[in-house]
Amino acid sequence: MEDSKYVLDEVNKGIKMGMDSISNISEKLQDSQFKEDLEFEYNKYNEILNKVNNQLTKYGSFPEDLNPMQKAMGWMSVEFNTLDDKSDSKISEMMIKGTNMGIIKGVKLLNNYTNIDKETKNILNEFVKFQENSVERLKKYL
């Protein structure tokens, strides 16, 4: 049970970082289709987040928010990395890098926490698969 709670907390953090990144970056986009694709991603993250929250509630636990420093660092990273290049290609590259970090974290969780409950494993698999698909969607904007 403790492992499952830990995994859910980590997925929660990854989702919130992804959602914050999308919120921070969306205003910089020129391409309306790119904006729609990121809105789809945001909504899918939110859907998975609801599953995480429901599962954590079953354990009598509550999802944590990102700490203010993590939020500030995410915002500063977006601002810094788009100072001289606000192109869709640059933004797509940034989003792919961040999403790949989430994939790596998710796969590590799958490999290292094999005794988590079935529902948590399903959520984690969905999170990783969604991010893998997101990278493929984002590639067209490079």
VEXDREN-2710 file (C-alpha; in Angstrom, 1 decimal):
% VEXDREN-2710
k/r/px/py/pz
1/MET/0.0/0.0/0.0
2/GLU/2.8/2.5/0.8
3/ASP/4.4/1.8/-2.6
4/SER/1.1/2.4/-4.3
5/LYS/0.7/5.7/-2.5
6/TYR/4.2/6.8/-3.4
7/VAL/3.7/5.9/-7.0
8/LEU/0.4/7.8/-7.1
9/ASP/2.1/10.8/-5.5
10/GLU/4.8/10.8/-8.1
11/VAL/2.3/10.5/-11.0
12/ASN/0.4/13.4/-9.4
13/LYS/3.5/15.5/-9.4
14/GLY/4.3/14.6/-13.0
15/ILE/0.8/15.5/-14.2
16/LYS/0.8/18.8/-12.3
17/MET/4.1/19.7/-13.8
18/GLY/2.8/18.9/-17.3
19/MET/-0.4/20.9/-16.7
20/ASP/1.6/23.9/-15.4
21/SER/3.9/23.7/-18.4
22/ILE/1.0/23.7/-20.8
23/SER/-0.5/26.6/-19.0
24/ASN/2.7/28.6/-19.1
25/ILE/3.5/27.9/-22.7
26/SER/0.0/28.1/-24.4
27/GLU/0.0/31.9/-24.5
28/LYS/3.2/31.9/-26.5
29/LEU/1.8/29.7/-29.3
30/GLN/1.0/31.1/-32.8
31/ASP/-0.5/28.0/-34.4
32/SER/-4.1/27.4/-33.4
33/GLN/-3.9/23.6/-34.1
34/PHE/-0.9/23.4/-31.7
35/LYS/-3.0/25.2/-29.1
36/GLU/-5.8/22.7/-29.6
37/ASP/-3.4/19.8/-29.3
38/LEU/-2.0/21.1/-26.0
39/GLU/-5.5/21.8/-24.8
40/PHE/-6.3/18.1/-25.5
41/GLU/-3.2/17.1/-23.6
42/TYR/-4.1/19.3/-20.7
43/ASN/-7.6/17.7/-20.5
44/LYS/-6.2/14.2/-20.7
45/TYR/-3.7/15.0/-17.9
46/ASN/-6.7/16.2/-15.9
47/GLU/-8.6/13.0/-16.6
48/ILE/-5.7/10.9/-15.4
49/LEU/-5.3/13.2/-12.4
50/ASN/-8.9/12.5/-11.4
51/LYS/-8.1/8.8/-11.4
52/VAL/-5.0/9.4/-9.2
53/ASN/-7.1/11.5/-6.8
54/ASN/-9.8/8.9/-6.6
55/GLN/-7.2/6.1/-5.9
56/LEU/-5.4/8.2/-3.3
57/THR/-8.7/8.9/-1.5
58/LYS/-9.2/5.1/-1.2
59/TYR/-5.9/5.1/0.8
60/GLY/-7.1/8.0/2.9
61/SER/-4.5/10.2/1.3
62/PHE/-4.7/13.5/-0.6
63/PRO/-2.7/14.6/-3.6
64/GLU/-0.1/17.2/-2.9
65/ASP/0.3/20.4/-4.8
66/LEU/3.6/21.3/-6.5
67/ASN/5.6/23.4/-4.1
68/PRO/5.9/27.1/-5.1
69/MET/9.6/26.7/-5.9
70/GLN/8.8/23.9/-8.5
71/LYS/6.1/26.1/-10.0
72/ALA/8.4/29.1/-10.2
73/MET/11.2/27.1/-11.7
74/GLY/8.8/25.8/-14.4
75/TRP/7.7/29.3/-15.3
76/MET/11.2/30.6/-15.3
77/SER/12.4/27.8/-17.5
78/VAL/9.6/28.6/-20.1
79/GLU/10.4/32.3/-20.0
80/PHE/14.2/31.8/-20.3
81/ASN/14.0/29.2/-23.1
82/THR/11.7/31.3/-25.2
83/LEU/13.5/34.6/-24.8
84/ASP/15.1/34.5/-28.2
85/ASP/13.0/31.8/-29.9
86/LYS/9.2/31.6/-29.5
87/SER/8.7/29.4/-32.5
88/ASP/6.4/26.5/-32.4
89/SER/9.4/24.3/-33.1
90/LYS/11.2/25.5/-30.0
91/ILE/8.1/25.2/-27.9
92/SER/7.5/21.7/-29.2
93/GLU/11.1/20.7/-28.4
94/MET/10.7/22.0/-24.9
95/MET/7.5/20.1/-24.4
96/ILE/9.0/16.9/-25.8
97/LYS/12.0/17.2/-23.4
98/GLY/9.7/17.6/-20.5
99/THR/7.4/14.8/-21.6
100/ASN/10.4/12.5/-22.0
101/MET/11.4/13.2/-18.4
102/GLY/7.9/12.1/-17.4
103/ILE/8.2/8.9/-19.5
104/ILE/11.5/8.1/-17.9
105/LYS/10.2/8.6/-14.4
106/GLY/7.1/6.6/-15.2
107/VAL/9.0/3.6/-16.6
108/LYS/11.4/3.7/-13.6
109/LEU/8.3/3.6/-11.3
110/LEU/7.0/0.6/-13.3
111/ASN/10.3/-1.2/-13.1
112/ASN/11.0/-0.5/-9.5
113/TYR/7.6/-0.8/-7.8
114/THR/6.3/-4.1/-9.1
115/ASN/4.2/-4.8/-6.0
116/ILE/1.8/-1.9/-6.5
117/ASP/-2.0/-2.6/-6.7
118/LYS/-3.6/-3.3/-10.0
119/GLU/-5.5/0.0/-10.2
120/THR/-2.4/2.1/-9.5
121/LYS/-0.4/0.1/-12.1
122/ASN/-3.2/0.7/-14.6
123/ILE/-3.0/4.5/-13.9
124/LEU/0.8/4.5/-14.2
125/ASN/0.6/2.6/-17.5
126/GLU/-2.0/5.0/-18.8
127/PHE/0.2/8.0/-17.8
128/VAL/3.3/6.6/-19.5
129/LYS/1.4/5.5/-22.7
130/PHE/-0.3/8.9/-22.9
131/GLN/3.0/10.7/-22.7
132/GLU/4.6/8.5/-25.3
133/ASN/1.7/9.3/-27.6
134/SER/2.1/13.0/-26.7
135/VAL/5.7/13.0/-27.9
136/GLU/4.5/11.6/-31.2
137/ARG/1.9/14.3/-31.6
138/LEU/4.4/17.0/-30.7
139/LYS/6.9/15.9/-33.3
140/LYS/4.9/17.5/-36.1
141/TYR/5.6/20.9/-34.7
142/LEU/9.4/20.5/-34.7
END
